[in-house]
Amino acid sequence: MNYTLIIHSILRWAVVLFGLWALINALSGVFGKRKFTAGDNRTNLFFMISCDIQLLIGLVLYFNGMWFTLLKTNAKEVMKDGMSRFFAVEHITMMVIAWLLVHIGRSMVKRAGTDAQKHKRSLIYFGIAILIILAMIPWPFRQPGIARQLFPQF
Ligand code: HEM
């Protein structure tokens, strides 16, 4: 049983939950012209922490598993095959981009002068990050080979 993969699979729900929560907060902040509260800041922080842990576990999976080895030894074939390309290249590249956006977003929100600006920056950075994450999760409805279960199977 691959425990790293099981943790990675479960932790996706924390990332998705905090990401959507941060997005809803930002939308209600921008359109409801709300103050930027400690609660908003906490949700954004939890989103960042869940992405950090997911990235660490993902790196372990990637470099300890077969995808990186496959890419190193047989890049041409990997790029031709949709499933291998997804796990060896696309999933990790796009998730790292989303992780970067979350980190840049946190510091941009911190540096924003007004509450309106904090909500707007949260919406842009966290909004784009969660959209990328949602698009790059291997949901069960993806094509065979890429599709994975919603919860790990024991
Ligand atoms: C932060 C957002 C991320 C989310 C939400 C996410 C989610 C997932 C999910 C749901 C799976 C399928 C797990 C299963 O089989 O049940 C998966 C697989 C995988 N993820 Fe991620 N992931 C993220 C980031 C990353 C990153 C940054 C890396 C690498 C650096 C990575 C590497 C992998 C690898 C290698 C697999 C395939 C494991 C295998 O079946 O061989 N993930 N990911």
Boltz pocket constraint, residues with backbone or C-beta under 6 A from the ligand:
constraints:
  - pocket:
      binder: B
      contacts: [[A, 5], [A, 8], [A, 9], [A, 11], [A, 12], [A, 15], [A, 50], [A, 51], [A, 54], [A, 55], [A, 57], [A, 58], [A, 59], [A, 61], [A, 62], [A, 65], [A, 67], [A, 87], [A, 91], [A, 92], [A, 95], [A, 96], [A, 133], [A, 136], [A, 137], [A, 138], [A, 148], [A, 149], [A, 151], [A, 152]]
      max_distance: 6.0
